[in-house]
Amino acid sequence: MKNLLTRFISGLVVLLIIFLMHFYSEYFLLPGVIILSTFMLVELKNAFKNKGISTRIWIAICLNLLYIAAFYANSLPIIIFLILFTVICGFFQIIFLDSGKISIGSSQLFINIYISLFMSHLLFFKGSVYAWLIYIIAFGTDTFSYLLGSLFGKHKLIPKVSPQKTIEGAIGGIIGSILLAMVFSMLTNQTHIREILLISAFGAIVSQIGDLTASQIKRMVGIKDYGKIIPGHGGILDRFDSVLIVAPFLYWMLYFNQII
């Protein structure tokens, strides 16, 4: 009971942070993205270190700030340049610092693409009502997947990656995402309901891919959680693993459908 209460209170704190970041996005979104992404970079760096893979966190943090600045300025050319620059940094890591171990350079490249590039997409949602759809999809999929998987789950999804996840739960997550997106569309008087529901359905699949990816990384490096900063949940990355991949997916789907 105590663990459940701790988890519940921690969850409320996370929701409060998200609320402040987006309801008062003019003041809290930028610092929120900087703080959360920095914590996630450190968590992922420590996870790789557990496997003997050393990454230069100062390089990752500097690149992270550059990504955030580029997204904040809404400069696509600079963003593309930074992606290329990140790849080049990974190459230099391999050439000069790896001593033949390509995994170090590739991990240096990976943590900034995975965290910085994806997380910075939240800045594209500044002042937008569609920001809430990120969490509706990510957290809604996770919640419905857990509930329906617990009630009806019989067939394992990918047991080697996540033994508890079931096919029934995965389908439940998609259904839950669609239902919540429907409520969102009605509450915000959307005129593109069909597109939003379709995007939310595929977003639920993307969300579960993000969750499974984070789970597989933990399994590969031999850890249970990325951190302990959120009691009952683990690290920031444990809570935001789906948000990381849903945010860019949602933005570009809304963009190409001329909704945002």
C-alpha positions in Angstrom: 0.0 0.0 0.0 2.9 2.4 0.9 4.5 1.7 -2.5 1.3 2.4 -4.3 0.8 5.7 -2.4 4.4 6.7 -3.2 3.9 5.9 -6.9 0.6 7.8 -7.0 2.1 10.9 -5.3 5.2 10.8 -7.6 2.9 10.5 -10.6 0.9 13.6 -9.5 4.2 15.5 -9.3 5.2 14.5 -12.8 1.7 15.5 -14.1 2.1 18.9 -12.3 5.5 19.4 -14.0 3.9 18.6 -17.4 1.0 20.9 -16.7 3.3 23.8 -15.8 5.5 23.1 -18.9 2.6 23.4 -21.3 -0.1 25.5 -19.7 2.5 28.1 -18.9 4.7 27.2 -21.8 6.0 30.8 -22.2 7.8 30.5 -18.8 8.3 26.8 -18.1 8.6 24.8 -21.4 12.2 25.8 -22.3 13.7 25.3 -18.8 11.6 22.1 -18.4 13.0 20.6 -21.6 16.5 21.6 -20.7 16.3 20.1 -17.2 14.5 16.9 -18.2 16.7 16.2 -21.2 19.8 16.7 -19.2 18.7 14.3 -16.5 17.9 11.7 -19.3 21.3 12.2 -20.9 23.0 11.5 -17.5 20.7 8.5 -16.9 21.5 7.0 -20.3 25.2 7.7 -19.9 25.2 5.9 -16.6 23.2 3.0 -18.1 25.9 2.6 -20.8 28.6 2.9 -18.2 27.1 -0.1 -16.4 28.1 -2.1 -19.5 31.6 -0.6 -19.6 30.7 1.9 -22.4 32.1 5.3 -21.5 30.5 8.4 -23.1 31.6 12.0 -22.7 28.7 13.6 -20.9 30.0 17.2 -21.5 29.9 16.6 -25.2 26.3 15.3 -24.9 25.2 18.2 -22.8 26.7 20.8 -25.1 25.1 19.2 -28.1 21.8 19.0 -26.2 21.8 22.7 -25.5 22.6 23.4 -29.2 19.6 21.2 -30.3 17.3 23.0 -27.8 18.4 26.4 -29.1 17.9 25.4 -32.7 14.4 24.0 -32.0 13.5 27.1 -29.9 14.6 29.3 -32.8 12.5 27.0 -35.1 15.5 26.8 -37.5 15.3 23.7 -39.7 18.6 24.3 -41.4 20.4 24.5 -38.1 18.6 21.4 -36.8 19.7 19.4 -39.9 23.3 20.8 -39.5 23.3 19.6 -35.9 22.2 16.1 -36.8 25.1 15.9 -39.3 27.4 17.5 -36.7 26.3 14.8 -34.1 27.2 12.1 -36.6 30.6 13.6 -37.2 31.2 13.8 -33.4 30.4 10.1 -33.3 32.9 9.5 -36.1 35.7 11.5 -34.3 34.9 9.5 -31.1 35.4 6.3 -33.0 38.6 7.4 -34.7 40.4 9.1 -31.8 38.9 7.9 -28.5 37.5 4.4 -29.0 40.7 2.4 -29.3 38.9 0.1 -31.7 35.6 -0.1 -29.8 33.0 1.2 -32.1 30.2 0.9 -29.5 31.5 3.9 -27.6 31.3 6.3 -30.5 28.0 4.9 -31.6 26.6 5.3 -28.1 27.8 8.9 -28.0 25.9 9.5 -31.2 22.9 7.6 -30.0 22.3 9.4 -26.8 22.0 12.8 -28.5 19.8 11.6 -31.3 17.6 9.6 -28.9 17.3 12.3 -26.2 18.2 15.7 -27.6 16.7 15.5 -31.1 13.5 13.8 -29.9 12.9 15.7 -26.7 13.5 19.1 -28.3 10.4 18.5 -30.5 8.4 19.5 -27.4 9.4 23.1 -28.1 7.5 23.0 -31.4 4.3 22.6 -29.3 4.8 25.8 -27.4 1.4 27.4 -26.8 -0.3 24.6 -28.8 -3.3 22.6 -27.5 -1.9 19.6 -29.4 0.9 19.3 -26.8 -1.6 17.5 -24.5 -2.1 14.9 -27.3 1.5 13.8 -26.8 0.7 12.7 -23.2 -2.7 11.4 -24.1 -1.2 9.0 -26.5 2.0 8.1 -24.5 0.5 7.8 -21.0 -3.0 6.7 -22.3 -1.5 3.9 -24.3 0.7 2.8 -21.4 -2.3 2.8 -18.9 -4.8 1.0 -21.2 -2.1 -1.5 -22.2 -1.4 -2.3 -18.6 -5.1 -2.5 -17.5 -6.4 -4.6 -20.4 -3.2 -6.7 -20.5 -3.7 -7.5 -16.8 -7.4 -8.4 -17.3 -7.2 -10.3 -20.7 -3.6 -10.8 -21.5 -2.7 -14.4 -22.5 -0.4 -14.1 -25.4 3.1 -12.6 -24.8 4.1 -9.8 -27.2 7.9 -10.0 -27.1 8.8 -12.0 -24.0 12.6 -11.6 -24.5 12.3 -7.8 -24.3 9.4 -7.3 -21.9 8.0 -10.5 -20.3 4.9 -8.8 -18.9 3.6 -7.2 -22.1 0.9 -9.1 -24.1 -0.7 -8.8 -27.5 -4.0 -8.2 -25.9 -2.5 -5.3 -23.8 -0.9 -3.8 -26.9 -4.2 -3.8 -28.7 -5.9 -2.4 -25.6 -3.3 0.4 -25.6 -4.2 1.3 -29.2 -7.9 1.3 -28.4 -7.3 3.4 -25.3 -5.3 6.0 -27.3 -8.1 6.3 -29.9 -10.8 6.7 -27.2 -8.9 9.4 -25.3 -8.0 11.2 -28.6 -11.7 11.2 -29.4 -12.5 12.9 -26.0 -9.7 15.3 -26.7 -11.1 16.1 -30.1 -14.6 16.8 -28.7 -13.3 18.9 -25.8 -11.2 21.1 -28.1 -13.7 21.3 -31.0 -11.4 19.7 -33.6 -12.3 19.8 -37.3 -9.8 17.1 -38.2 -11.2 14.3 -36.0 -10.6 11.5 -38.5 -7.0 12.5 -39.0 -6.4 12.9 -35.2 -7.9 9.5 -34.4 -5.8 7.8 -37.1 -2.6 9.6 -36.0 -3.4 8.5 -32.4 -3.8 4.9 -33.4 -0.4 4.8 -35.1 0.9 7.0 -32.3 0.0 4.2 -29.8 2.1 1.8 -31.8 5.0 4.2 -31.9 4.6 4.8 -28.1 4.9 1.0 -27.5 7.9 0.8 -29.7 9.5 3.6 -27.6 8.7 1.7 -24.4 10.0 -1.6 -25.7 13.2 0.1 -26.9 13.9 1.6 -23.5 13.1 -1.8 -21.9 15.5 -3.5 -24.3 18.3 -1.1 -23.5 17.8 -1.7 -19.8 17.9 -5.4 -20.4 21.1 -5.1 -22.6 23.0 -3.1 -19.9 21.6 -5.1 -17.0 19.7 -2.5 -15.0 16.1 -2.4 -13.7 15.5 1.3 -13.8 17.4 4.3 -15.3 17.3 6.1 -12.0 15.6 6.7 -8.7 14.6 10.3 -9.0 10.9 9.5 -9.3 10.0 7.3 -6.3 8.0 4.3 -7.5 8.7 5.0 -11.2 12.4 5.0 -11.5 14.3 7.7 -13.5 13.1 10.5 -15.8 13.7 8.2 -18.8 11.6 5.5 -17.3 8.6 7.9 -17.3 9.3 9.7 -20.5 10.5 6.9 -22.8 7.3 6.9 -24.8 7.0 10.7 -24.8 10.4 10.9 -26.5 9.3 9.1 -29.6 5.6 10.2 -29.6 6.5 13.9 -29.6 8.4 14.0 -33.0 6.0 11.5 -34.5 2.9 13.5 -33.6 4.4 16.8 -34.7 5.4 15.7 -38.1 2.1 13.8 -38.7 0.2 17.0 -37.7 2.5 19.1 -39.8 2.1 16.9 -43.0 -1.6 16.8 -42.5 -1.6 20.7 -42.2 -3.3 20.6 -38.8 -0.5 22.4 -36.9 
